[in-house]
Amino acid sequence: MLHPFLDDEKIPRVGKRLRNSSLPEKTKHPIILPKSHYVTELIVRHKHLHGGSELILSALRMQYWIISARTKSHEKMCPLF
């Protein structure tokens, strides 16, 4: 379960994930993004310019939690995925 919550800026974030870790708050509680949204697509494309699919997913999960991120929909956008 994600245990979502709204942060001080009303941004939806994943809760209870690594809460006892010494990582920065934004890493412990990544922003939740919908699977099919323009902003999500832009963020994925930006990260995609810098590496393969596993690197992209790891980099994205440092800040965001995209619902169903491992599905093939993003891979269809680029043959490099």
N, C-alpha and C positions, 0 to 999 in steps of 0.2 A: 504494500500500500504506500501511496505517496505521502499521506498525511499533509495535504496542502494547507497553506495559510497565506494571509496577506501581510506583507511587510509594512513598514512605516509609510512607504510611498504607495501603498495599495497595489503592489505588484505580487501576483501569485507565485509562491515558491514551494519547493518540496520541503516538508518538515521531517524532523527526527532523523534525517540522513546524516550520519557522521556527527551528531550533535555534541559528542564529547571530544571530538578531534580538535587539534590546535590549528587547523586550517582556517583561512579567512571565512567570514560568514557567508560571503557570496559563493564560495566554493562548497561549503557545507550545505547550503540551501539554494540550489540553482533555480533560476526562473523557469516556470512551467510555460511551455509554448504549445499551441495547438498544432496538430500534424499538418493540416492544410490551411495555411495562412500566408499571406504575402510576406510579412516580416520574417516568418520562419524560413521561407524560401530564400530570402536575401541573406540571412545569417548563414544558412547551410552553403549557399553559393560562395560567400566570402571565405568561409573555412575551407571549402573544397579547392580553392586556388592554391592551398598550401600543403596538400598531401592526399593520401589515399583514404578509403572509407573508414578504416579503423582509427586512423589518426584524426579524421574529422569527427567521428563520434566521441572519441576521448576528449578532444578539444572542446566540443560543444558541451559535453557533460560537466565541464569545469564551471560553466556558468548557467546552462540551460538544461531543462528536462523536457525533451520533445516527446509527446505522447506517441507511442508506436514508432520510435525513431529507427528501429532496425528493419522496417518494412521496405519493400523495393521501390516505393513511389519516388523517392529522391534519386535512386539509382537510375531511373529511366531518363532523368534530365541530362545525364552526361555518360558517355561511354567509358570514362575513366573510373567510374564508381565500381 
